[in-house]
Amino acid sequence: MTAAIADATGLDEDILRELVHRFYTRVRADTMLGPIFAAQINDWAPHLDRMIAFWSSVALMTGRYHGRPVPAHTPLPLTAEHFERWLALFRETAHEICTPEGAALVIERAERIARSLQFAVTEARADAGTIPALR
């Protein structure tokens, strides 16, 4: 399956590594997102490695990522605007790094992940009594 996806999209581990590194360079410099990440991440190398494994799993179906993104994001001060900014930077970077087919794939997955993560974070906060539920 991984080889078929790579053939159809031009994506591979090197492209995904470049995508992740360039994207997080932008995130770190961004006035909205940068401070949130700076407050949470002291050593970027492990985070970037984890994100490369994540995108390898999401885009190429490699199964390399084994994490729990919802608990990691729930305590962060994230709003819908943060998710939209994250997606805008991701889309821009994907179009620069990937083939059109590869960009379409990772952007579609990023949009789905962002919606799911935003919903899960909002629900987790509501369950904890910190914000009203979206129902």
BAMARGU-640933 format. One record per residue: residue in one letter; x, y, z of N, C-alpha, C, O in turn. Coordinates in steps of 0.001 Angstrom, whole numbers, plus 524288, in hexadecimal, padded with zeros to 5 digits. Each point is the difference from the previous one (the first is absolute). Example, Ala and Ser with C-alpha at 12.3 -4.5 7.8 and 13.67 -1.06 7.14 Angstrom:
<recs>
a833867E9C681E787FC86804A68000080384804B0800008040C7FFED80299;s7FA968042D7FA9780334804A68003C7FCFE80442802DA801FD80454800A9;
</recs>
This chain:
<recs>
m803367FB5C800007FCCA804A48000080365804E8800007FEF0803AE7FD18;t805237FC638062780372804888004D80268801327FAB580027804867FE60;a801BA7F77B7FEEC8026A800CC7FADD7FC12802217FC15801588035F7FCD9;a7F9E77FAC1803497FBF7801DF7FC5E7FEBD805C2801007FF608030B7FC54;i800427FE6A8089C7FEF88057B80158804948035F7FE407FF39804257FDB0;a805807FA1E80364804A6802F27FE6D80021800B57FA1580127804427FE17;d7FDB07F7A27FF0B7FFFB800507FA4C7FBE1803D47FE04800F8802EB7FC4D;a7FA8C7FD14806187FBAC8034B7FE3F800A4805BC801817FDE9803747FD64;t805017FD90806D980042805548021F80565802837FFC380079804C380076;g803977F8157FED38054C802178003A801EF800D28058A8044680210800C9;l7F8A37FC5B80315801988009D80570803B07FB978018C7FF6E7FB8C7FE49;d8045B805CE804FC8036A7FC2080263801F28024F805237FEA78046780164;e804747F8A580159801DD801C08052480326805187FF9A7FF968035380373;d8037E7FD537F87D8031A804CA7FF6D7FC8A804C27FF20800EF8042480243;i7FB177FB487FA7A7FC56804557FF0C7FD1E801548050A7FF6F8049680154;l7FEC67F77E801737FD32800F8804E48038980287804107FE3E80359802F8;r806A47FB207FD35803C08026D8039C80094805D17FEB77FFE48034D8037E;e800B97FDE97F78080077805787FE5A7FAFE802FC8012F8003680473801CF;l7FB567F92B7FD347FAF980275801307FF9D80156805C97FEAF8046980168;v802737F7D5801E97FF9B800D8805A9803D180432801C37FE8280381802F0;h806577FC3C7FB5C803E7803CF801BA7FEA1805877FE2D80049803B48030E;r7FE407FCD67F8077FEB9805417FE077FB0B8020F802857FFAD8049C80154;f7FC6E7F7FA7FF597FB24801A380281800FD801E88058F7FE268042F8017C;y804BC7F8D080194800DF8019A80572803B7804A1800717FFEA802BC803F5;t8034E7FE377F82A80305804E07FFDF7FC408049C7FF9B800B2803F98029E;r7FB597FB747FA1A7FC01804147FF777FCC980093804FB7FEF68045A801C2;v7FF7D7F7458007D7FCEE80022804D0802FD802D5804447FDCC80348802BF;r8071E7FB817FDD48032680264804228008C805E27FF468006F802E0803D5;a7FF8C7FEF37F74A8008A805957FEDE7FAC6802D7800057FFDC804CE7FFF0;d7FBE67F850800257FAD0802517FFA47FE84802B880518800CC7FDDC8043B;t7FD0E806D97FB5A7FEB3802FC804BC7FB7C7FD9D803147FFB1800BC804BE;m7FCCF7FC6D7F8AA7FBA47FD8E802C28017C7FAB28024E7FEDA7FEE88048A;l803AD7FDD67F85B801267FAA5801A2805417FF6C802C88008D7FCBE8037F;g80337806567FB00805457FF82802258004180007805F18028A7FC9C80245;p7FAED80719800508004580026805BD7FDA47FB278029B801E77FE5380416;i7FA087FF6F7F9A57FD9D7FB5280243803DA7FB777FFC6800AC7FD2E803D6;f801DB8021D7F7AE803D37FBD27FF70804CA8010780363802147FC6380267;a7FFB08087C7FDD0804A88014D803167FF297FED1805C7803A97FE86802C1;a7F784802217FF127FED77FEF1805807FFE97FA2980139800647FE7A8048B;q7FF197FE427F7727FF6F7FA60800D5804BD7FCC67FE79800EE7FBD88023C;i80211806057F9FF804347FCCE7FDC6805428029B800ED801068044E7FE1F;n802447F902804CC8054B801EB800F9803EA7FD937FC45803AC802987FE4B;d7FB947F88580075803837FD1F7FC8C7FCF37FE817FB207FCC57FC718001F;w80442806447FB9F7FCF77FF457FB40801337FAF77FD237FC9C7FDFA7FD41;a808157FFEC80348801737FB4A7FD017FC397FB72800FD7FE197FDB27FC3C;p800C2800EE808A67FC4B7FBAE800D77FA81801357FDEC7FD5C7FC8C7FDF2;h800F4808568029B7FAD48016A7FE067FFCE7FF657FA137FC467FDCD7FDE7;l807AD8041E7FF6F8001E7FF8B7FA4D8002F7FA4D7FE487FD5E7FE7E7FC45;d805B97FE5F8066F800297FA617FEC67FAA47FD78800B57FE607FCC47FCD6;r7FEE8804BF807587FAC77FDE78010A7FC2E801BD7FBB27FCAA7FCF77FE56;m803DA807E67FFE87FC84801F87FBEF8012D7FD8B7FAA97FC727FF397FCDC;i8086E7FF9680221801557FD317FB2D7FD937FA91800247FDC57FE3E7FC1E;a802A57FF198084A7FD8F7FAD8800917FA14800717FF6C7FD8B7FCA97FD91;f8002C80773804A87FA63800E17FF967FE698008C7FA457FC6A7FD567FE38;w80637806127FEE87FE96800E37FA8D801497FB497FC9A7FD5D7FF197FC14;s8068E7FDED8054D801177FB247FD3C7FB667FC42800A57FE5E7FD747FC44;s7FF988023E8086F7FB7E7FCA0801087FB17801FC7FD537FD107FCF37FDBA;v8020B80822802887FB46802517FDD6800127FFF77FA057FC167FEB17FD88;a8084D802B98003180040800967FA538016D7FAF67FD307FDD07FECA7FBE4;l805DD7FE4680655801F67FB567FD587FE257FAE680277801547FBC47FE26;m7FB99804A8806087FDDA7FB63802A0804447FC4C801FA7FF777FB3C7FFA0;t804C5806FB8027D8045F7FCCC801C67FF4D7FDD88057E802947FC3680177;g7F9F38062C801997FF3A7FE308055A8046E80186803B18008B7FDAD8042D;r80295806227FA5F8047580186803457FE7C8031B804D9802E47FFEE803D8;y7F8C1802BE7FC1B7FE838036B804627FCC07FCFE803F57FC527FD367FEA6;h8052680370806407FD117FDAF804567FF8F8042480440803328003380396;g7F8E5803087FBFD7FF6C80433803C67FA528010A801347FC7B7FD7B7FDE7;r802B580647805847FABE8017D801A97FF83805F07FF89800F9802CB803CA;p7FD8A7FF297F7A07FFF6805A47FF387FBF8802FC8033D801018047480182;v7FA827F93D7FF977FBFE802F7802D9801DE80190805757FFB88049F8014B;p8022E7F7C4801FA801D7801B4805298047B803F07FFBC8008C8034880379;a802A37FC687F8778045A803AD7FF797FE17805817FEB880285803D580174;h7F9147FC967FBDA7FE1D805187FE4E7FBCF80258803967FF1E804B97FFE2;t7FE577F8148033F7FBAF801E6803418018080484803987FCFA803B88006B;p807857FC2880233801298045780387801D7805057FD4B800A08040380292;l8003B7FBD07F85E80206804927FD3F7FBB0804007FF0F7FB787FE8A7FF53;p805E18067A8009E7FC13804207FF2A7FE9C800997FA37801118040E7FDA4;l7FC947F7EE8001C7FEDB7FFED7FA6C7FA57801697FEEE7FC6E7FE59802C4;t802D8804C47F9237FACB8017D7FE327FF7D7FE737FA42803B87FE1D7FD9C;a7F7AF802B3800437FF267FEE97FA6C803C8803257FCA9801CB7FE1D7FBF6;e7FF6D8069F805A98039F803517FD09805767FD947FFCF802B28006C7FC0A;h7FEEE7FD12808308051C7FD6280009800127FB787FC1C803D07FF4D7FD28;f7F8087FDA9802B87FFBD7FBA17FC537FFFC802007FA5A8028A7FDB57FC9E;e7FAAB8067B802607FFE1802397FAB38055D802097FE64801A17FF4E7FB88;r8011780330808138053F801F77FEC2803AF7FB757FEFA80323800327FC5C;w7FC857FBB2806D5803307FB547FF457FF0E7FDC07FA8B803B07FEA17FD3D;l7F75B801028013F7FEB47FDE77FADC801FB803867FB9D801E47FE0B7FC09;a7FDB88070A80494801E5803937FBEF805DD7FF4E7FF27801C97FFBD7FB8B;l8012C7FFF8808A7805A97FF2F7FF8C801347FAA87FDB18039B7FF737FCDE;f7F9677FCA6804A9800E47FABE7FE047FEDE7FFC27FA23803107FDCB7FD06;r7F88E8047B801567FEA57FFFF7FA7280447802A27FCC4801B07FDF47FBFD;e7FFFF8068B805CE80417802EB7FD44804F17FCB77FF6B8024C7FFBD7FBC8;t7FF477FDCE8086B804C07FCD97FFF57FF5C7FB327FC8E8038F7FEAB7FD0D;a7F8077FEBF803477FF117FB577FCD48003E801487FA2C802317FD027FCF0;h7FB94807648018D8001F801807FA7B8058C801267FE29801417FF307FB6E;e80203802AA8080980573801177FE96803517FB107FF9F803607FF9E7FC98;i7FBB77FCAA806D08036A7FB6E800907FE457FB647FCA7803417FD4B7FDBA;c7F7BE801D4801F97FDE87FB2A7FDBE7FE59800B77FA547FF428045F7FE22;t800317F73C7FF337FD77800087FAE87FA55801AA800D37FE207FFDE8046D;p7FF1F801AF7F7817FA748014D800B67FCDD7FB82802687FC9F800E68034E;e8047A7FA517FB0F7FD367FB7A802328016F7FF21805BC7FCA27FECA80336;g80853801D37FE05801BA7FF69805677FDCA804408037A7FE467FEEF8045C;a801C4805EC7F9B77FDCB80455803027FA377FF15801027FE22800CD8045B;a7FF097FD887F7A47FA667FEFE800B17FF0E7FBED8043F7FC7E8009A8033C;l8069F7FB497FCBF7FF507FBD9803E280114801FA805857FCBF7FF4F80379;v807C4803247FD638014A8019E805587FC7C8046A801E37FECE8004F804A6;i7FF878031B7F7D17FC7280435801967FAB47FDCA801837FDC28019A803F0;e800377FAC17F9017FAFF7FD8F8015C8005B7FD5C805527FC6E8007780331;r807CA7FCD17FDC2800AC7FD5B8050D800A5803FF804617FDD57FF4E8043C;a8051F804DC7FACA800C58040D803FD7FADA8029E8016B7FEFA8010C80494;e7FDD1800007F78C7FAEB802748010F7FC8E7FC6B803467FD6D801C5803A9;r802857F9417FB0C7FCE27FC3A803018020F7FF84805937FCF67FFE6803BA;i808297FFCD7FCD48026A7FF89805297FEE9804DD803407FEBC7FF968049F;a801BF805017F9047FF0F804DD802DC7FA6380045801FD7FF0D8017D80479;r7FD397FD0D7F8277FA8180002801B77FF277FC36804827FD7F80151803E4;s8049A7FA017FB8F7FF587FC0780417802A2801A2805117FDCA7FF678043A;l806EB802A67FB53802E28018F804AE7FD5A804A2802A57FF9680027804CA;q7FEA4803937F8267FD4B8047C802487FB147FE3D802E07FEF4801D180454;f7FE177FABD7F95D7FB4F7FDFE802848015D7FD07804FA7FD8E800D18040F;a806587FBBC7FBA78017E7FCD38048B8020280366804737FEBE7FF098048A;v8045B804EB7FA368020C80380804097FB7E80301802817FFCF8008C804C6;t7FCA0801617F8127FB84802E4802117FCB07FC83803837FE5F801A680436;e800A27F9997FA1A7FCE87FC5B80321802CB7FE8F805187FD897FFAE8041E;a807927FF747FB9A802F77FEA2804B97FFD780479803EC7FF857FF1C804B4;r800E1805A37F9627FFAC8048A803827FA8C80075802547FF6C801388049E;a7FC957FDD17F8387FA988003E801ED7FF267FBE08042F7FD8C8010E80400;d804747FA487FB197FF7B7FBC9803D6802D1801558050E7FE687FE4F80436;a805CA804BB7FB5C802E6801A5804A27FD96804CD80288801B5801BC80426;g7FA45800687F94A7FD558049D8022D802CE805177FF037FEF1803DC802AA;t804A27FC497F991802E5804D07FF187FDAC803637FBB480126804AA7FFD0;i7FB9A7F9287FCB57FD3D803087FC0B7FAE87FD317FEBE7FF7E7FB52800FA;p7FCBE807877FCDD7FB227FD7F7FE87800D17FC327FB7180369800C77FCB3;a7F9797FB3880333800557FC217FBC37FDC6802387FAFC7FC8C8035880015;l805787FAC57FB907FDDB801567FAE17FC0F7FBC77FEA1801787FBF17FDE3;r7F9C3804E58033A7FBF37FC097FEF37FB69802697FD747FC347FD4C7FED1;
</recs>
